[in-house]
Amino acid sequence: MDEAISKREQAKAERRLRIVKAARDLIRETGDTDLSMRALSQRADVSLSTPYNLFGSKRAVVLAVFEDERDFTERFQRLETANSIDRIFAAHDLAFGYYTSDPDFYRTIWRALLNTRGQEETGLASPERLKQMRAIWYGLVNSAGEEGYLDKDIPVDMLLQSMAHLSGGVLLSWAMGSLPTEALTSSVGMGYALCLRGAATETGRPLLDVHLDQYCREQDSFRSRVSVSRISETM
């Protein structure tokens, strides 16, 4: 009987993977997350009721696509850095690398998930993923305080809230098309560096300045290329 249950669970997992892959392919092909559940079930080779039975709703399928696209936790654990400040920005670059490597897909996802309705909506991730990601970032910023780079009198929660507002605002601009993908990572990184520098100790400021200077140079390089491009277009 246990073997039968195991086979059923395995079959269910395989159907789930097929549905997620089919949804991902359809989103890339159409640029739209308002998936036809009939087209989705046909692409995944399952019955029309299966996506609802396994996920509950069309939005839950989209969330599953967004989450299954990311192996952030595993890659984060393999990061090697000299100190906790460097680790914060290595994690940031890793996270935003997903968006910049596949901007059309992630813009589509963000546009859909930013347009939420209802009391049970959780935005861009499931409650479990939100809890997991918050724990990672809390650990990063808290470690910087424990190592003497940030003022421990400033609550970690306040810093995380400020960082979340920064990243959310920049991502909204990017998702709506007013910020180019090329400027995305450095725009958020520069905001993080400025935010944390306000909470930094004398030991932490030089480390943060390294990252601030790096992101500023990236922004300056981007602006200069954009300016040259615009000049060329008018000639």
N, C-alpha and C positions, 0 to 999 in steps of 0.2 A: 504493500500500500504506500509506503514511503517513497518507493521508486516511482510509482504512478504520479504522486504529488510532485516529485522532483521533475519528471518529464513535463508535466503541465506547466510548472513554473518556468522551465526552460523555454517551452514553446511560447509562453506569454512574453518572456523577455525578448525572444527573437522577433515577435510581432511588434513589440514596442520599438525595437531598433529599426525595423523596416519603416515604421510610420515616421519616426524622427528623421531618418535619412530622406524619405520621400518628401516630407515637409520642407526640409532644408533645401532640397533640389528645386522644389516648386517656388520657394521664396526667392532663390537666386535667379530662376528663369523669368519670373513675373515681376519681381521688385515689389511684391505686395504680400502682406501677411494675412490678408483676408482670404484665407484658403477655402477653396471648395472642398468640403469634406468628401464629396463623391469622387472628385479628381484625386484627392489624397488617398482614399481607400483603394482606388484603382491602381494608383502608382505603387502603393505598398503591397498590393495583392492580398487585401484583407476585406472582410465584409464592411458595409457602411457603418454598422453599429460598433465595430471593434475600436476605432479611435475614441469614441465616447465611453465605451466600457473601460478602456485602459487609462484614459487621461481625464475624462469627465467633461471637457469642453474644448472648443477650438483654441481658446486663449491658453489653456494648459498645454496644448501641443506646441504652441509657439514658444512658451516658456521653456519647455523641455528641449526644443531646438537650441535656444539661446544657451542653456546650461550645458547641454551635451557638447556644444562646440568648444567648451573651455576645459582644458586640463591644467588650469592655473595652479591649483593646490600642489599637484605633483611637481610642476616646474618650479614653483616658489620654494619648495623644500630643498631643491638642488642648488639654489642660489648660493654663491660664495662671495662674501664681501668682507672688507677690512673692519667695518664697524657698523653700528646700528643705524647711523644716519645714511650711510651708503646703501644699506639694505632697504631702507624706506624707498629710495629712489630707484633701486634696481627692481623692486616689486612694482613700482609705478610704471616704469618702462616696459616691464613684462606684461602688465595688465593692458596697457594701451597699445601694445604691439598687436594684440588681437584685432583691434579696430582698424589700425592703419594697414594691416596685411590683407584685409578683406572689407574695405569701406562700404561697398555697395550693399553687402549682406547686412552688416551691423547697423548701417544707417536705417535700413528698412526695419530692422528689429526695434531700434530705439524709437523711431517715429511711431510705431504701433504701440509700444509699451508705455510711451510717455502719454499717450492718449487713452487714459484708463477711466473706467466708470465703476461705481459700486463700492460698497463698504469693505468687501473682502479682497479688493485688489491690493497687490503688494508691490506694484511698480515693475522693476526690472528683474526680479528673481523671486524664487519661492522663499517662504519664511526660513526654511532650512539653509538655503544658500546665503541669504542675508545674514543669518546668525554666524555661519562659517566665515564669511568674508569679514564681518565685523570683528570676529575674534582674531583673525590674522592681522588686521590693521591696528587693533587695540594692542596686540602684542608688539608690533613694530614700534609704535610711538611710545608705549610704556617702557620698552627696553632702552630707547634713547634717553628717557628720563633716569632710569636705573643706572645707566652708564655715565651719567653726569653731563650729557650733551643738551638736555632740556631741563628747564626749571620745574622741579617736581611739585612746586606749589600751584602750578597751573594744571587743572584737571585734564586728564587725557580725553575725557568725553567732550570737553569744550573744543579741544584741538581737532578731534575727529569730526565734530559737527561743522567746524569752519572749513575743513578740507573737503567734506562732502558737499557743502554748498558751492565751493569753488569748482569742483569737478562736475557737479550737476549742471551748473550754469554753462560751463564751456561745452559739455557734451550736448546740451540743448541747442546751442548755437551751431555746433557741428552737424547735428542731426537735421536741423532745419536748413542747412546749406550756407549759412553765413560765415562759417569758419572752414577753411580748406583742411583737408586731412593732413597735409604736410605740416600744419602748425598746431595740430591737436596735442600731441604728447608734450611738446615744449610749453604750450600755453598752460596746461594743468601743472606741469612740473615747476614752472616758474611761480605759479600761485602757491603751491605747496611749500616751496623754499622760502618765500616771503612770509607765509603764515607761521611756519616753524621758527624762522629766524627771530620773530617777535617773542618767542618763548625760549630762545636758546640761551645757554650759559656762555661764558667767555670761551670755554673749551669747544662748544658746539658751533659757534658762529663761523669760524674758519671752514669747517667741514660743509656747512650749509652754503657758504659763499662759493665754494667750488661748483656745486650743483646749480646755484643761481646764475653764475657766470656762464656755465655751459648752456643752460636753457636760453639765456639772453642772447648768446652768440647764435644759437639756432634760429631764434626769432629774427635777429638782424639779418642773417643770411637769407631767410625766407623773404623778408620784406624787400631786400635788395633785388632778389630774383624777380619778385612780382613787379617792382618798379621798372626794371629793365624790360620785362615782358610788355608792360603797358606802353612804355615809350616806343617799343618796336611796333606795336599794333597801330600806333598813330602816325607812323612814318610812311 
